[in-house]
Amino acid sequence: MALTSAQRNKLPPSAFVIHSGPRSNWAYPIPTKSQAAKAGISETQRQNMMNAAKAYAARGDTRSSTRTVRATVNKRK
């Protein structure tokens, strides 16, 4: 199941890998277990978001974003 806009809006800025600028530009939501629980995100959804973030970052053309996303995912497992 995809992340709903209500769930995404409940996440704090620290749950996003890229969170500078306006909220609409925040990218790669990777919440911790407690942040996900507060936003109503199941553990399965959280794991799927981590896998998707790594896949989307790998498609990008900058290695720094891929490195940053992978490091964040590994830290929040």
Secondary structure, 3 states (H helix, E strand, C coil): CCCCHHHHHHCCHHHEEECCCCHHHCEEECCCHHHHHHHCCCHHHHHHHHHHHHHHHHHCCCHHHHHHHHHHHHHCC
